[in-house]
Amino acid sequence: MPARRTMACFAVAMCASLVSLAAMAQPSAGVAQKPTEAPRIGVVDLTRLVNESPQAQQAKDHMAKRFAKRKTALEQAAHTLQVKMDRLKDNADKMSDAQRDKLSSDVRDSQHDLALKQSRYNDDVSDAETEELKQLRADLRSEINAYAKAHDYDVILGDSVLYANPKLDITDQVLARLSKRP
C-alpha cells in the first residue's frame, strides 16, 4: 500500500509542476502576442524529379554519348569472341591439334581481355554516373530551394516521407521550373 501512495503523490507532484510551468509560459495580460501560423510544408518526390526532369535526360544523353564508342567496341569484341568460340565448337574435330590449341588459346586470351575491358568500362561508367548524379542532385536541390523561398515554404520534405497529403506535393511545380531552365 505505501508504494501506491508514493506513486500517487509523485503523479500529483508532476501534474503540479506541469501546471506551474504552463502558467509561467503564459504571456502577461498586458503583452500582445502575435498569433503563430502553422508552418508551410511541401513534399517533393525526388525519384520523380531525377527520372522526369530535363536535366536528368540531358545527363543520360551525355553519358550515352560519352561512352558510345567504348560500348560499341566492347560489343564488337564480344561478337568477335563469339565467332571464335563457335568456330572452335563447330570445327574442333576437323582441326589439327596445333590449330585447335592455338584457337583455344586465342579464345581464352580474348575472353580474359574482354572481361578486363568490360570491368574497366563498368567502373568508368559507374564513376561517371556517380558524378552526374551528384551534379544533378545539386541542381535539383538548388531549384527546390529557390521554389521554396519564392513561395514562402518553411519546410520541404523529400525521400523520407512515409505519407503526405497530395495537396502538399510540389513536384509538378518544381518540374515545371526545371523545364524552363536552359
C-alpha positions as CSV (number, residue, x, y, z in Angstrom):
1,M,0.0,0.0,0.0
2,P,2.8,2.5,0.8
3,A,4.2,2.1,-2.8
4,R,0.8,3.1,-4.3
5,R,0.6,6.1,-2.1
6,T,4.1,7.1,-3.1
7,M,3.3,6.7,-6.8
8,A,0.1,8.8,-6.4
9,C,2.0,11.5,-4.6
10,F,4.6,11.5,-7.4
11,A,1.9,11.8,-10.1
12,V,0.3,14.7,-8.2
13,A,3.6,16.5,-7.8
14,M,4.4,16.1,-11.5
15,C,1.0,17.5,-12.5
16,A,1.5,20.5,-10.2
17,S,4.9,21.1,-11.7
18,L,3.5,21.0,-15.3
19,V,0.7,23.4,-14.3
20,S,3.2,25.8,-12.8
21,L,5.4,25.6,-15.9
22,A,2.4,26.2,-18.1
23,A,1.4,29.2,-16.0
24,M,4.9,30.7,-16.3
25,A,4.8,30.2,-20.1
26,Q,1.5,32.2,-20.4
27,P,2.0,35.7,-21.6
28,S,1.2,38.5,-19.2
29,A,-2.1,40.2,-19.7
30,G,-0.6,43.5,-20.9
31,V,1.7,42.0,-23.6
32,A,0.2,41.5,-27.1
33,Q,1.3,38.2,-28.7
34,K,1.5,37.6,-32.5
35,P,-0.7,34.7,-33.4
36,T,1.5,31.8,-34.6
37,E,0.9,30.5,-38.1
38,A,1.3,26.9,-39.0
39,P,4.4,26.2,-40.9
40,R,4.0,25.9,-44.6
41,I,5.2,22.4,-45.7
42,G,5.7,20.9,-49.1
43,V,6.7,17.5,-50.3
44,V,8.9,16.7,-53.3
45,D,9.2,13.2,-54.9
46,L,12.9,13.2,-55.6
47,T,12.8,10.0,-57.5
48,R,10.3,11.5,-59.9
49,L,12.5,14.6,-60.3
50,V,15.5,12.5,-61.1
51,N,13.6,10.5,-63.6
52,E,11.5,13.2,-65.3
53,S,13.5,16.4,-65.2
54,P,15.0,17.6,-68.5
55,Q,18.3,17.9,-66.7
56,A,18.2,14.1,-65.9
57,Q,17.5,13.4,-69.6
58,Q,20.5,15.6,-70.6
59,A,22.7,13.7,-68.1
60,K,21.6,10.4,-69.6
61,D,22.2,11.6,-73.1
62,H,25.6,13.0,-72.1
63,M,26.5,9.6,-70.6
64,A,25.4,7.7,-73.7
65,K,27.4,9.9,-76.0
66,R,30.4,9.8,-73.7
67,F,30.6,6.0,-73.6
68,A,29.1,5.1,-77.0
69,K,32.5,4.3,-78.7
70,R,33.7,2.1,-75.9
71,K,30.3,0.4,-75.7
72,T,30.4,-0.3,-79.5
73,A,34.0,-1.6,-79.2
74,L,33.0,-3.9,-76.4
75,E,30.0,-5.2,-78.4
76,Q,32.3,-5.8,-81.4
77,A,34.9,-7.6,-79.3
78,A,32.1,-9.8,-77.7
79,H,30.8,-10.6,-81.2
80,T,34.3,-11.5,-82.5
81,L,34.9,-13.7,-79.4
82,Q,31.6,-15.5,-80.0
83,V,32.6,-16.1,-83.7
84,K,35.8,-17.7,-82.5
85,M,34.1,-19.8,-79.9
86,D,31.5,-21.0,-82.4
87,R,34.3,-21.9,-84.9
88,L,36.1,-23.8,-82.2
89,K,33.0,-25.6,-81.2
90,D,31.9,-26.4,-84.8
91,N,35.3,-27.3,-86.3
92,A,37.3,-28.7,-83.4
93,D,37.2,-32.2,-84.7
94,K,38.3,-31.1,-88.1
95,M,41.3,-29.1,-86.9
96,S,44.8,-30.4,-86.2
97,D,45.9,-30.4,-82.6
98,A,48.1,-27.4,-83.2
99,Q,45.3,-25.4,-84.8
100,R,42.8,-26.3,-82.1
101,D,45.3,-25.4,-79.3
102,K,46.1,-22.1,-81.0
103,L,42.4,-21.2,-81.4
104,S,41.6,-22.4,-77.9
105,S,44.4,-20.2,-76.5
106,D,43.2,-17.3,-78.6
107,V,39.6,-17.7,-77.2
108,R,40.9,-17.8,-73.6
109,D,43.1,-14.7,-74.2
110,S,40.2,-12.9,-75.9
111,Q,37.8,-13.8,-73.0
112,H,40.3,-12.5,-70.5
113,D,40.9,-9.3,-72.4
114,L,37.2,-8.7,-72.9
115,A,36.4,-9.3,-69.2
116,L,39.1,-6.8,-68.3
117,K,37.8,-4.2,-70.7
118,Q,34.2,-4.7,-69.5
119,S,35.3,-4.4,-65.9
120,R,37.2,-1.1,-66.7
121,Y,34.2,0.1,-68.7
122,N,31.7,-0.7,-65.9
123,D,34.0,1.1,-63.4
124,D,34.3,4.2,-65.5
125,V,30.5,4.3,-66.2
126,S,29.8,3.9,-62.5
127,D,32.2,6.7,-61.6
128,A,30.7,9.0,-64.3
129,E,27.2,8.2,-63.2
130,T,28.0,9.0,-59.6
131,E,29.5,12.3,-60.7
132,E,26.5,13.1,-63.0
133,L,24.0,12.2,-60.2
134,K,25.9,14.4,-57.7
135,Q,25.7,17.3,-60.1
136,L,22.0,16.6,-60.9
137,R,21.1,16.4,-57.2
138,A,22.8,19.7,-56.6
139,D,20.9,21.3,-59.4
140,L,17.6,19.8,-58.1
141,R,18.3,20.9,-54.6
142,S,19.1,24.4,-55.8
143,E,15.8,24.6,-57.7
144,I,13.8,23.2,-54.8
145,N,15.3,25.8,-52.5
146,A,14.6,28.6,-55.0
147,Y,11.0,27.4,-55.3
148,A,10.6,27.1,-51.6
149,K,11.9,30.6,-51.0
150,A,9.8,32.1,-53.8
151,H,6.6,30.5,-52.5
152,D,7.3,31.1,-48.8
153,Y,7.6,27.4,-47.7
154,D,9.1,26.7,-44.2
155,V,9.9,23.0,-44.8
156,I,10.2,20.8,-47.9
157,L,10.3,17.1,-47.3
158,G,11.8,14.6,-49.7
159,D,12.7,10.9,-49.7
160,S,12.0,10.0,-46.1
161,V,8.3,10.9,-46.3
162,L,6.1,7.9,-45.5
163,Y,2.8,9.7,-46.2
164,A,1.9,13.1,-47.4
165,N,-1.4,14.6,-48.5
166,P,-1.2,15.1,-52.2
167,K,-2.1,18.8,-51.7
168,L,1.4,19.2,-50.2
169,D,3.2,17.7,-53.2
170,I,5.1,20.4,-55.2
171,T,6.9,18.0,-57.5
172,D,5.0,19.2,-60.6
173,Q,5.8,22.8,-59.9
174,V,9.5,22.1,-59.4
175,L,9.5,20.0,-62.7
176,A,7.9,23.0,-64.5
177,R,10.6,25.3,-63.2
178,L,13.3,22.8,-64.3
179,S,11.7,22.6,-67.7
180,K,12.0,26.4,-68.2
181,R,15.7,26.4,-67.3
182,P,18.2,26.4,-70.2
